[in-house]
Amino acid sequence: MEQLNNILQELGISKVRLAKYLGVSRQMVYNYLELPNLSKWPKEKKISLFKLLDIEDGDNETLENIKINTEYLLAVTERLNKGLKDNVQGEFLDLKGLKKEEQQLIGDITYLIKDKLVDTQEHEENYYALLYLYHLLQSLDNVPEIRYLLAYMSKATGFTKPHEFKFNEDKQFMFEGIIHSAFSLYSSGGASKNKVVESHRRFVQEIETRTEERLSRTQQLNSVKIQALRELGYNDINQDNATEVLEKMAEIETRRA
C-alpha cells in the first residue's frame, strides 16, 4: 500500500479528488489506504482504481512497473477528470449515517452557500470567500490552527460563548489571545506600515520557501502542463486537444533542459 501512496503522491492526486472519483468519502479513502493490500478493497472500487492507473491488477510488482512520465501523467489526468465529471453529473448528497443535527448542519451550510452565490452584487467576492473556505476545509486535518481560528471567529461574532473550548484548550486559549491582539492592532490602526510591510514580506517569503521545498517531479510536470495550456490558450485538457498539449509539454521540457 505504501507503493500506491507514493504513486498517488507523484501523480498529484489528493485524497479528496480520489474520494470523489471513487464515489466515497475522504475518510473511506484513508481507510482503504490503511488496508494491508488492494485485495482487501471492495471489488468495484478496486476496479475503478485499476482503470484510473491503467493496470491489470494492483500487486506490488505491477505498481513498481508504473513509469510516471509526462504522457502517463496526462493520461491519468484525463481519466480522473472524466471520472469526476461523470460522478458530478449523477451525484446526489447521501446523508445516510449522519445524525439529525449533522444533516441539519449540512443543509444549513448548503443553503447559505447557494444564497451567497446567487447574490449578483457581490458574487465574485462571495465565490472567492467560499473557495478559500473550501481550501480551509481541505487543510483541516493537517493544520489544527484552522479549528482555533474558526472557533475564534464564532466567538467574536457572538455565536459561541467565549469560555467554550471544543479542541485543545491550552493551545486554543493561546491562539485566541494572540489572534485577538492582532485583530485589535489592525482595528485600531496602530500598526506601523513599515513593520507590516516587512512582516508581510517575510510571510510571502516563508510561503514561497515552503512551496519550493515541496517541489517534486509531479509538481514540475504539473507546472509544465499549466504552461502548455497557457501557451496554447486552453483552460483544460480534453480528448480533442490532448495530443497537442502533450507535444507542447514535451517542447517545454526540452526548452527547460
Summary of the structure (lengths in Angstrom):
residues: 257
radius of gyration: 22.4
end to end distance: 33.6
largest distance: 64.2
contacts: 592
relative contact order: 0.08
helix: 71%
strand: 0%
